Amino acid sequence: MDIAGKTVLVSGGSSGLGAACVREFAGAGANVVIADIGDHGAALASELGANVRYAKTDVTDEAAVNAAISLATSTFGGIHGAINCAGIATAERAVGKDGPQPLAHFSKVISVNLIGTFNVVRLVAAEMMKRPVEPGHDRGAIVCTASVAAYDGQIGQAAYAASKGGVVGLTLPLAREFAQAQIRVCSIAPGIFDTPMLAGLPEAARESLGKQTPFPARLGQPREYAALARHIFENQYLNGEVIRLDGAIRLAPR
């Protein structure tokens, strides 16, 4: 799939992994709609030019996601896929010093990371299915963001690990279902990446986290995630797979 001239919705596209994908795809000639609750997306769209638009979007809100999709179709004439980067994290034990973790905290992470991902996937896929397929091509691809925490969840990551484990679990059933519509679905499971989630940590702590990675012994760069997302779009034989992008790290219990 040549992404030049194609249209992709990027949830969580205002910063971090999502913003890197916006830059990667727009730089390759794709049209991009940034679907994010954060207002930084408007500035990024303005910076990158006419082939990038911003739609303020809560991924758990069906109407908001449909509005972002409508912006893509009305502006660029269709949609060829999505990259799901919207997500939140919490570090909280199931039972801490103050008692059990509030159920609302767990539910919020599941709602954004798992239900929000599914919401975007189902609505984008439904719109993609309206487009005819060119002979020898597919309708496009959908990339979801899991995490190595889905496999190596640490103490205090029950909510986050469960949400990302859910994304892993969604990948193959969706790929199988959408195969008849010639839509591919893959997920990326990043390791420890240099994103805004880590920006507030002291530099010494960031370096320590990076050194836990066997090779290269550093934090992952968002552009590396974006490069893999692009490759998934471009490589038609990638489908139904969860790809660890982690420098061979395996997280310790804490």
PyMOL commands that set and color helices and strands:
alter all, ss='L'
color gray80, all
select helices_A, chain A and resi 16-27+40-48+62-76+103-128+149-152+158-181+196-199+203-211+222-234
alter helices_A, ss='H'
color red, helices_A
select strands_A, chain A and resi 7-11+31-36+52-56+81-84+95-96+99-100+140-145+183-190+242-245
alter strands_A, ss='S'
color yellow, strands_A
deselect
rebuild
show_as cartoon
